[in-house]
Amino acid sequence: MGRGYIVEDTVEGYVSKLCEQQVGPVTGLLIGQSSTQRDFVVMATRTPQKEESTAAAGNALDKEWVTEHARQVSRMLPGGLSVLGVFIITDTDAKDTLTTLRQLVFAVENLISSEHLWNPADDDVTDCVTLHVNPKTRKTVCRTFDVKDPKSTAKPADWKYQSGVCSSWSMVSCCLNVDMLVPLPDNRTSTENMDKCLKEGLKVWADQIQSGICLIDGKKLPEDTELTAGQKRNVRQTYTAQLLITPDDQRLTDVVQRCGGSVSVRGAIHSRAYVHSNKPKARLAEKLLKRDVVSTVATRVQMLLEELLISEEEKGSTRDKHQTEKLCLPRRIFCPVKVSGPVCVCDYQFSDEGQSEVTDRLKDMLDIDAAEEALDTRQETPAEILERDVAAEPTEETIKAPEPKRNNYIGVAMASAVALLATAASMLYLSDV
């Protein structure tokens, strides 16, 4: 027998609703958490309609559109949630859609994993799920593929609906101070060229996060310790974690290079991870939390670069030399998947956006009808750009942000380029030497 999938019963209702509404094939993503014994699916979301799609497009699936949707959704998932696979609703025979589903699930995994800045772990699950649903008979066919094996063939899997799948999941959260400096190439001419250097610099920092020591409720737990040991069964717990990071001592002594600027990321971020309730180990909580820390920083930096690239293309010019820019990175906002459940998804709000933009994106990307009052905006507070005389030090900026309160955190900064990440403050400084 193949893998088993325990699926939130609201997913069944969601898929049934799509079956009633569908005209032609409908594709979408399955979201949840993997474990060595079984996987948990907590939500599904359909692929958004492409605005320019017409009847002339027929029933052909746009693989690039589906995979780009998966990339955007992956950015909106906190630690412990990931895209587990894809589904398709069509009256075409399941055998005839197998090749299409295989191509989709491999393409989705390849694009999402290309943005990961961490190394795969030995206990990572590499099976991804595909689900075929016939809208007329409501028959479902569930199969898995090992996405790390290019020659992988379909394996049958068990698909079982159940209520309250994530109702007792635990949450581990932390606030982490970030302070890193990434050099930019001497021949940098556009935002686009910054991407590779920033990714390499973030990767160095991500490696430090991975090797850091994680304290849960002030204790360093042995890896095999059951996180919820001694707790009442089916009662969700909340834990506070600390990450103790050792600076890279070799960075200043061993690396000397000519550069045309730098990106300084400073501040503090709010990070969280959700852990399934099937006897989770402390090492799982640590792994998921560290990956969320890396992901939320990298996502915000990447989002800002994308905004800058679009801005450059519209203006048709690049930045002047010896220029320092102050730009705000987006802050993280959380939204519960269900009103009564502990699990949340997230979005990133730029300083010039209102909460309506956040709810619109949640609807477009995750098909969640979220009310503005349901959004959790308490964890990260919008930044305030403080006016300073920077003439004497044009390539290195210092920003004073509000002291972090209990649930307020300072965001990130990038230097010559310098950026502050959102939490109590969020900025990006770009300047050239």
N, C-alpha and C positions, 0 to 999 in steps of 0.2 A: 504494500500500500504506500502511496506517496504522502506528501505533507498534508497536514490538517489545518484548515482555516476556520477559526471561530469568528463569526461575523455578527456585528451589532445588528439587531433586527430592524433598526431604522434604515439600514442600507437596503434591506428587502423592500421596504415601502418606497424608498427613493427610486430604486430600479423599476418597480411596478409602475410608478408615476411616469417615468420616462417611456416605458412600454406603451402606455396609453396615449402619450403625446407624440411619439416618434413618427416621422415621415422620412423613410430611408434610414440607412445605418446611423446609429448614434454610438460614439466612442466616449471613453472617459477613463478616469484614474481611480485606483483603489488605494486607500491610505490607511496605514496602521503601523504595527510594530511586529518585528520578527523575533522569534526565540528559537533555541535549538530544538525544542520539542514540538512547537506549533506556532502558527502565526495568528495575529489578531487584526481584523479589519474593522476600523471604527467609523469610517466614512467613505463615501464615493462622490465623485464630482464629474459631470459631463464636460466634454470639450466644448468651449464656447463656439458659437456660430461665427464664422468668418464674415465680416461685413460685406466684402466684395463677392462672396460666394453667390452663384446664380444657379438657376435650374440647369444651365448648360453644363455645369460641372458634373452633373449626373450623380451617381453614387460613389464616385471615386473618393478614397480617403486621402487627405493631405497629411502625409507622415510628418513633414516638417512642422506643420501647425500643431499637431498632437504633441510632438516632442517639446516644442517651445512652451506650450501650456504646462507640460510636466516640469520643465525647468523653473518656470515662474512659481508654480505651486510648491515645489521643493523649497524655495526660498521662504515660503510662508509657514513652514512647519518647524516648530521648536524641537528640541532634543527628544528623542523617543518616538517621533512620528516621521514616517518616510513614505515615499511612493512605492508600494509593494508590487504594483503591476497595472494592467489595463483591462478594461472590459469593452465588449461590443454588443449592441442590441441590434439584431438583424434576423430576418426570416431566412437568410441564406443558411444552408446546412453547416453545422459546426465543423465538419471535416474540410469544407471549402474555405472557411475563414482561418484555418489553422496557420497557414503561411503568413497571412496578413498580421495576425496577432503575434506571431513569432518575430516578425520584422519590427513591429511596434514596440514590443517589450524590450528587445535588444537596443533599439534606437533610443528609447527613453532612458534606460539604464546608462548607456554610454554618455549621453549628454549630461545627465545629472552628476555622474561620477567624475566627469571632466572638471567640474567646479570644486570637487572636494580637495581640501588641502591636508588631509590626513592620510596615513597609510592604512590599508585594510588590516583588520585584526584576524587572527586565526579562527576566532569563533564567529566571524561575520557570516550571516546566511546569504548565500549567493543565488538561491532559487527565487525567481519572480513568478507571479501568478498571472494567468490570463483567464478571463471568464466570458463565455459566450452565452447570451440570453436570447431565446426565441420569443418575440413579443406576442405571438399568437398563443403558443402552448405554455409559455413561461418556463419552459425547460431550460435548465442551466447546465453547462458543461465546463468544468474547472480543470485546468491543466497548469503545470509549472514547467519552466525552463531554467537551466543553470546558465545564467547570463555571463559567467566567467569562462564558459566552455563554448567556443564558436560552433562546435559540432553537436551541441546539446539537442536532444530530441524531446518531444512532449512527454510528460509523465502525468498520469491521472492524480488528482488531489481531492480531498474531502472538503466539501463546502457546507458548513453548518451554521444556521442562524441561531442567535441566542440574545436574550435581553441583558442589559447592564454589563456588557463586556468590559468597559473601561471605568465603570462606576467606582471601583475600589483601587484604581491605579494610584501609586504614590507620586508625589512631585518633589524633585530636588532642585533647589534654586540657589543662586549665588550672585554676589556683586563682585566684579573683578576690575582692578585698576589696570589700565593698559598704557604702556609707554614704549613705543618703538620708533626707530628711525630707518627709513628706506631710502638709499641713494638712487637718484635718477640718472640716466645716461647723459654724457656731455653733449651728444648730438640729438637730444630730444627736440622734436619739432611739433609734435601734436599730442593731444590726449591719448590717441590710439596707441602711440609708442610707449606710453607709460604702463600699459596693462601688464606686459610681461615682467617688467622690473618690479612692479607692485606685487604681482603674484609670487615672485621669487622671494621678496622680502617678507611677505605674509607667511610663506611656507616656513621660513626660518623661525618666525615667531610661533607658528602653529606647532612646530616640533618641540619648542620649549613648553608649550601648554601640555602637549601629550606626555612629556616627561615630568611634569609637575606633580606635587603631592596633593592629594585630595583628602580633606577632612570633612566628615559628615557629622553634623551636630557636634563639632569640636573633636571628633575622634578619627584616628586613622584605622579604618576597619580592614581586617584581613580580606583578601580578594574573594575568598569563597564564603564569607559570612553572608547569611541570608539577611537581606536588608530589612525585611519585615518580621524577623524572628522575635517571638515574644509578644507580638501585637495581636489584637483580635482579628480573626479572619474576616475578610470582606469589608474591612474598614480602611478607608484611604488615609494615608499618612502624608505629612508635609515635613520635609527635611531642609535644613540650611547647610550649605556646603561652603568651604573655603578652598581656594586653589593657591598653593604656595609654589611660586615659580622662581627658579634659579636663573639669574641673568646669564647671557652668553658671554663668558669671560674672554673668549677668543676674538670677539667681534672687533674690539678696539685695537688689539695688538697685532692681529694677523692679517687684517684686511685694510689695504691702502689702495684707493682707486680714485681716478679723476671722475668727477661727476658734474652734471649741469644743474643740479638742484636736489632736493630731497623731500621726502614725505614723512612727516612726524605724526604718529597716531598716539594721542594721549587722552586720558580720561578714565571713565569707569563704565562698565556695561552691566545690564541685568540679563542673566542667563537662566534658563530652566530646562529641565528634562522630565518627561513622564515615564514611569517604569511600570511594566505590567505586573499583575498580582500573582503570577504563578511561581512563587518561591524565587523572586529575583535575587541575584547576588550583588554584593557591593561593587564588584568590578564592572558590572553592567551599568549601574547608576553613574559611576565615574566616567566610563567611556562615553555614554550618551551626553553627559553634561559638558565634558571637554569638547566634544564635537560641536555642540551647540554654541559654545563660546567662540570657537574658530569660525563657524558658519555665520554667526550674526555679524561679526566684525567684517569678514570678507564680503558678505552680501551688501552691506551698507557702502563700503568703499567702491564696490563694483557698480552699484546703482548710481552713485555720484559720478563716476567716470562716464557712465552711459549718458547721464544728463549733460555733462561737459562736452562729450563728443557730439551730441545732437546740437548743442549750442554753437560749437565751433563750425559745424557744417552749415548752420543757418546764417552765421555771420560771414562765413567764407574766409576766415583768417585765424591765425594762431595767436598765442599770447606774446606780448612784448617781453624782451629780456629784462632782467632785474625787476620783475613785477611780483608783487605779493598780493594774493587774493585770499579773502576770507569767505568761506562757503560753509553752509550748515549741512551736516550729514543728517539723514532722517532718524527719527526716534522710533523705538519699537512699541507697538500697541498690540494688546492681546484681545482675543475674542473667543468666548466659550463656544465649543462645537454644539453643545446642548445646554439648555438653561440650567439643568440640575447636575450636569456632569462636571468632573474636575478638569477635563482635557480642553486645552485652548489651542487655537491657531494664532498666527500673528501677521501683522503687516507693518510697513515702514512708512511713516508720515513725514514728508518734507515740511519745512517751516512755513511755506506759502500755501499749504493745503489745509482744508477743513476736514472735519470728521466724516462729512458726506462722501468725500473722495475715498476714504478708507472703506466705508460700507459699500460703495460702488465696486471697489476692487474685490472685496470679499464675495460679492454677488457674482461678478464676472469670472473670477478665477476658481472659487470654491463652491459657488452656488448656495451661499449662506445668506439668508435674509436676516441681517443683523441690524438691530436698532442702535442708534448712536449712544443711547444711555447704557447699552450692554457692553460697550467697549471699555477695556481696562487701560486707562491712560495714566494710572498712578505710578507705574514702575519707572518711567522715564519722563523727565520734565523737559519741555522745549528749551533750546539754548538761547542765551542772550549774547550777542556779539558786543564786546566791550571795546569802545574806541580807545586806541592807544597811539602814542607817538612812536612809530616804528622806523623812522628815518635812520636812526643810528644802527639798527640791527635788521636790515631788510630781509635777511634770509633765515632768520630764526625768531619765531614768535612765542610769546608766553601768554596764555589766557587764564585769567582767574575766573573760575566758575564757582557757583554757590557750593557751599559745603554740602556733601551728600546727607540727606535726612534719612530716616528709616527706609523709605521706599523711593528716594530720589537719588539718581546716580548721574555722574558726569559722563558725557558722551565721548566720542573719539576725535582726535585731531590729526590731520595729515600735514607736515612742514616743508620747506622751500617748495616743496609743498608742505603745510601743517594742517591736520584736520582734527576736530574734536568729534568723537562719536557721541551719539545721543544718550543721554540719560538725564543728568541735570543740565548738561550743555552739549552742543553738537556742532562742530565746525570743521571746515577744511581750509587750510591755507596753502596756496600755491605761489611759489616764488622761485626765481632763478638766481644762481650766483653769477 
